[in-house]
């Protein structure tokens, strides 16, 4: 298993807020299965937005495909 090695100067409150918003959205649209839980999706999106990490770096660090990274970031921005 790979861990994502990055430090983000971000409050845990912001991470919790985005996690909650993503979880609500996933319940609304009836998502049955996701590669990453809402908390990891929020971390992935914030790593990209805050640190500018590339999709390829995020895909490797979180163990998902580049297309999944793109979808997760777009969804986080939408919420």
N, C-alpha and C positions, 0 to 999 in steps of 0.2 A: 504494500500500500504506500502511495506517495502522499506526503503531507504538503500543503501549500506553504512554501516558505516566503512569507511576505509580512511586513509590518505596516499597519494602516493607522495613521493618526486620526482615529474616529472614535466617538463615544459608543459605549455598548448600548446606550439608549437608542441611537440611530439604527444600529444593527437590529435591535429588538423590534423597533417600529416597522422597518422594512420587512422583517420576517413575518410580523403579524399581518401586514397588508398583503403579502404574497399568499399566506395561508388562507386568508379570507377570499382572495381571488380564486385560489385553487378549489375551495369549497363551492364557490358560486358557479364555476364552469364545470364542476363535477369531475375533476381530475382523479383518475383511479390510481395511477402509478407514475412516479417520477424517478429519474436516476438519482437526483439529489433531493433531500428534504428542503423545505422552505428556508431554514436557517443557513444551510450551505449555499443555496441559490442566492440569498441576500449577500452573503460574504463574497461570493464570486462576482456579483454585479458591482458591489462597492469597491472591490479590488480593482476592477477595470475603471470605474468612474473616478476613483480617488487617486490611484497610483498610475493609471494608464497602461496597465499590463495588457499585453496583446492577447488575442483570442487563442493563439497557439500555446502561449505560456499558461493561460488559465485552463485550457483543455488538458494539458499534460499534468498540471498540478492537482486538478480536481478529478481526473480520471474519466472525463467525458469527451465527446467529439466536439469539433469546432462548431458544427451546426447547432449543437445543443447549447454551447456557450452563447452563441449569437441569440438564440431564442430566449434563453434565460435573462440575458441583459435587456433585450427588447421588452420582455414582460415586466421586469423590474422598473424600467423607465416608464412604462405605461401606467403602472400603479402609483 
